[in-house]
Amino acid sequence: MSDSGNLLTPEELDALSAGVADGTVPVDTGFNLAARVVKHDLASEDSTVGINVSAIDMINERFTRLFRLGLLEGLRTSPRINPARAQLMKFRDYLKMLRPPLSVNVVRVQPLRGYAMVVIEPTVIFSALDNFFGGFGRGVGQLPPGRLFTPTETRIIRMILDIIFRSLKDAWSPVMEVDLDVVSSEINPQFAQIADENDLVIVNRFEADSGPDSTGAVDVVYPFGSLKPIRDLLRSRVQTGDSDSESERAWRDELFSAVSDSRLELKVMLGKFQIPLARFTDLKPGEVFFLRKPEHVRVMIGEIPVFEAQVGRTGASKAIRIERSISAPKD
């Protein structure tokens, strides 16, 4: 051992290498040598146990219809609202997409955990403002980075937020009851930290098109962690499409084809009767019991009756003739 007490000398290293090479030094003496190791980064969020994005898309579709009607009633504007598919991304990547000034609103969505964010682009605000005061819904170009919203513009933003909140509440109602209120408002998204930069968020973008040069976006952003506790609820509330759709019929046909070769054991119950236990223990070979022949016998699969039938003969064999099916009992 070297003087430092921490490192082996060259001679000791050579002796150890030689021992490993000739087998005198065992190398398979560790613990859990057959264990499989999976890399896990504690600093990153797992998205494999995911949110059902299809359920979020359905909520967004309902929100789109309600939002458009709300804008028409409240602000006398009726832009075409085009929802994009919900996207899962890191919060820092979403922030890179934004160019201030914007109406950035941190929102509490009860009973979800944490905070969400509603981002309204200036084009949507000025288009609604122009319509509200009798104009044609013209928007504006890119505003200077430090430009603040005036009291009148802030009032229009508040009206748009009220419409968004009502629409979101109704859109979420088939899944769960939610209540929304504004916590803070900014013009720069860097100051609205609803999540860490590496955390995942679900971005729901709605393009509002009021005409030439009047296209803007409204984003509703949920932290991934706030929806994770209700992922089972979102999964269970996904509604299927029309049962007569082509995909539904194809799925049904494939399922029928897959199970059509299954073999079932049918059992015909000719009759049953009850006797006391004492009489049963005294039974002897050759004893005869008389049964009243029923009008129909039951054909069973396992213990489940499926048909009523008549007993007869065909040639030299006993046979049954199916008369009617037995409906499954309702819960």
N, C-alpha and C positions, 0 to 999 in steps of 0.2 A: 504494500500500500504506500502511496506517495506521502510526503510529509504533510500535505494539506489535509489528508484524511478523507478526501472526496473523490479522488481520481485513482484509477489503477495505473501501475507503472507499465511501461512497454513490455517488460518480461512477463508480468501477470496477464496482460492482454494476450500475448502469444501463447501462454500456457492454457488460458481459457479457450482460445480458438482451436488449439490442438485437441483439447478434451472434447469439444463439441464435434470436431471432425471425426475422431475415432470412437465416439459413443460413450466415453467414460463420464462425461458430464451430461446428465439428462436434460432435455430441452422441452419435454411435454409434461411438466409438473404444475402448470398453472391451473386456475379454477375456471369453470364454465368455458372450456375450450370449444365446445360445440355450439355455443350460443351465437345467434345471429344478431348483428348490430345494425340498427336503423338510425341514420342521422336525423336529429331533430334540433331545429333552431328555435330556442325559447324566445328569441326576439322577434320572430315573424309569426303572423297569425295564420292559422290553418283554415283554408277555404275548402278543404275536401269534404268536410261534414257541412255541406253547403246549404245556402238558402235556395228555396225553390224560386228561381227567377221567373218561371212561368206564372206563378201566383202574383208576383210583383207586376208583371206585364198586364195581367187581368185587372189589377187595381188601377194601373195607369190608363187602361182603356176606358174604364168607368170615369176616372178623373177627367180625361180629355173631353168627354161629352158634357159633363157637369161644368167644367171650367169655361167652355165656350158659351154655354147658356148663361152662366153667371156674368161673363164679360158683356154680353148683349144686354142683360137686364140692368146691370149696375153702372156700366160705363158707355153704353150705346155703341159698342164696337163688337164686331163679329169676325175676328181673324180666323183663318184656317189653322187649326191646331194639329200638328203632326207629331205624334209621340215616337221617340226612338226606343229601341229595345234597351231594357235596363242593363247597365254595364257594371261589372265588378272590377275595380282598379284601386291602386294605392292612392292615398289622399294627396301625396305630393305630385303624382302624375295628373290628377285632376286640377290642382292649383295651377299647373303650368299651362292649362288650356284657357285660363281666364285672363282678361285684360281689363284692369280697372280704368275708370270708375264703374262700379256696378252697385246694384242694390243687394247687399249681402246680409241676410237675416238669419241669425241663429234662433232656432225654434225648439221649444220643448214639446215633445209629443208624448203625452201621457197615455198609457202607462209604460211606454217603451223606455228603456234605459238610455241615459245620455242625452245628447242633443242632435237634432237634424239641422239642415241648412237649406234655405230657399234663396236662390240667386236669380235676380231679374235683370236682364240686359237693358241698357238705356233705350234701345229702339222700341221695346215693348212699352216702356213707360211713356215716352214721348208720343208714340202712336195713339195710346189710350188717352193721353192728355189732349191731343189734337181733336180726336173724336168727341171727347166729352164737351169741348167748347165749340162744337159745330163744324170742325174741319173735316178733312178727308182721311185722317189717320196717317198722316205723313210722319215718318220717323226722323232720326238724325244720324249723322255720321259718328265717327269715333270722337268722344269727348276728351278734353285735356285730362291727363292723369290725376291731377289734384282737384278737379272740379267737383264741388259739393252740390247736392240737390237742394233746390229752393223749397220754401215752405209749401208752395202749391204742388210742386212735383212730389214732395214727401207725402202730401195728402193723397195724391193719386196712387202712390206706392202702397199706402195704408189700405186704400180701397181694393187694390189688386190682391194684397195679402189676405184681406177678409174673404174675398171670393175664392182664393186658393185654399184657405183653411176650411171653408164650408164644403168645397168640392172634395177635398181630401177626406174630411170626416165622413161624408156620404159614400165615397169610394171605398173606404176601409170598413164600412159598417157590416158587409157580409162576413168579414173575417173577425173583426173585433171593434169595439167602441174606442175611439181615440179622441183626445182633446188637444188642441194646438194653441200655443200662444208665443209671442215674440219675446225673446230674452234680451237680444241686443241687435243693433243694425250698424253696418259698416259700409264703406265704399271700396275698401281693399280686402280681398279674401284672405290675405296673409294674417289679418288681425282676427279672423273668425276661425279659431282652432277648435273644431268639433272632434278632431282625432289627431293622433300623432302622424308624422309624415309617412311612416312605413305601415300604418294601419290601413286596412281595406275599407272602402266605402262603396255603396251602391248608388250609382248616378242615374237619375231618371231625367232625361231631357225632353222638353216639349217645345218644338219650333212653332212660333206664332207668326203667320204670314198675313199681313194686312195689305199687301200690294207691292209695287216696285219700290225698292230701297227701304222697305218697312218690315223686314224680316228679322226677328230677334228670338231669343230663347229664354225659357224659364226652366231652371234646374231645381229638382228636389233631391237632396242628397241625404241618405241614411248611413250612419256608421254600420259596418258589417256586424259589429258586436251588439248593436241595439236590436237587430232582428234575429240574431242567433238563438236567443231563448225561445222564440216563438216559431222556429223553423218547422216543428211538427204541426203546428196549427196552420201554417201557410201550406204545407204539403197536403193536409187533409181537406183544405177548402178549394183545391183546384177543381174546377168544374170541367167535365168532359164536353165535347162538342155534340152536335146533333147525332142521335143514335142511328139515323138513316144515312149518315155520311159514307162516302166511298171507303175511307180508311176503317170505319167501324165495321162495315160489312166484310171487308177483306180480313180484318182481325178475327171476326167471328167465324168465317169460313176456315181460316187456318187453324183455329182452336178446335173446331169440329173435326177437321181432318186429322189432327194430332191425336185425338182421343177416340176416334171411331174404331180403331183396332183393339181397344181395351176389351178384355173378357170379363163377363159378369156371371156370377153364379145365382141362378134363380131357384127359389124354394117355394113350393106350393103347400099351403097349410090346409089340410083336409078337415081338421076339426080339433077341438081341445075340450077338456073337461077337468073338473077338480074332484079330488078324493081326499079324505082325511089321511094324515100321516100314518096313523095306526093301521088303516086299511092298506096303505101302500106297502108297509113293511111286511104284511101278511100275504102279499101276492105270490102266486105259484105258477110255474109254467103251465100253459094250456088254458088259463082263465081268459074269458071273452068279455069285452066291454062293447056295449052298443052305443053308436053315435047317431045323432039325428043329422042326416045329410043336409048341409046348407044349400040354399038356392045358388049361391056363388061361393067359390073358394077365393082365397087371397094369394096372389103371387107376390113374393117378397124378394128384395135384394138386401142381404144382411138382415136387419130387423126393420126395414122400411117397407111398408106395403106400397106397391106401385100399380097393380092391376087387380081387377076382379074378373074371374074366369069361370067357365063351366067345365066339369070333368067328363070325359067320354073316352071313346076308342077310335083309333084309325088303324084299320087292319088288325094285326095281332098286338098292337101296342096301346098302352094307356096314353091319353093325350088331354090337353086342355085347350079351350077356345077362349081367347081374350074377348071380354065383353065391354069393358070400359076401363079407363085409367083412373087412378085415385089421386086427387090433388094433394100436394104437400100441405101440411097444416101451417096456418099462419101464426106468427108470433103474437 
